[in-house]
Amino acid sequence: MSAILILFSTVDGHTLTICERIRRIAEQAGHNVTLASIEDTTGIDLPSFDRIVIGASIRYGKHRPAVFKFIEANLQLLESRPNAFFTVNIVARKPEKNRPETNPYLRNFLRQTPWKPQRLDVFAGRLDYPRYGPLDRLMIRFIMLITKGPTAPDTVIEFTDWQRVDDFARAIAGTEEGNAPDAAPPVSSVDI
Ligand SMILES: Cc1cc2nc3c(=O)[nH]c(=O)nc-3n(C[C@H](O)[C@H](O)[C@H](O)COP(=O)(O)O)c2cc1C
């Protein structure tokens, strides 16, 4: 049994939903899981965790500053544990952009931080026009128009491949054959 910390960075909650699914699978595998916002980790005893996972969504091309701030402040600790990172974005709905090697935001992330996560993944996010404010809705519809995505203002679509989330979760939990987090492939295989 390991103590696993999952930190999330979300605006509309979809990354949290993904993290909750990962938590459920890790708990079913017998681990003790703590889920927390990366914006506020006060009161969390970071060194007490055996594995650390960070998940963060993209908004207007960027992960939020709190993600980089946390990594910078805790790099040594992160690197001393089996660790993983995943990003959530809409571009990843496209098969040719939904892998760590091909997703532009993940590639950018790896350029922006000294951390080399042992395990990486990319999950397609959720589109929920009715939930957005008028300006965001307009902007995202425009981006969808030029990238050939759905533009109807009542569209709500979850592009997330939950099977892939489950595979990632099982790898974190160490229940995937030959794929315990400690045995994760080195990140050098990612072309950055
Ligand atoms: C205002 C806004 C801006 C976004 N910008 C991008 C973007 O630049 N690229 C992208 O691939 N997805 C973008 N998305 C899609 C989000 O990454 C996607 O909805 C994701 O599921 C959000 O996760 P969250 O709910 O955890 O924040 C944007 C969404 C919104 C609402």
The ligand as an ORCA input file, in Angstrom:
! r2SCAN-3c Opt
* xyz 0 1
  C     -11.862     29.876    -21.806
  C     -11.291     28.584    -22.273
  C     -10.082     28.553    -22.952
  C      -9.555     27.332    -23.410
  N      -8.387     27.331    -24.118
  C      -7.941     26.181    -24.651
  C      -6.773     26.166    -25.464
  O      -6.112     27.173    -25.674
  N      -6.400     24.985    -26.011
  C      -7.082     23.815    -25.779
  O      -6.702     22.777    -26.327
  N      -8.184     23.793    -24.995
  C      -8.612     24.934    -24.421
  N      -9.742     24.935    -23.650
  C     -10.407     23.664    -23.359
  C     -10.107     23.169    -21.941
  O      -8.770     22.783    -21.800
  C     -11.039     21.992    -21.644
  O     -12.357     22.491    -21.607
  C     -10.738     21.277    -20.354
  O     -11.624     20.189    -20.202
  C     -10.849     22.205    -19.155
  O     -10.467     21.502    -17.995
  P     -10.818     22.068    -16.550
  O     -12.320     22.000    -16.426
  O     -10.150     21.111    -15.628
  O     -10.274     23.444    -16.448
  C     -10.280     26.126    -23.181
  C     -11.490     26.170    -22.486
  C     -11.998     27.389    -22.038
  C     -13.317     27.402    -21.336
*
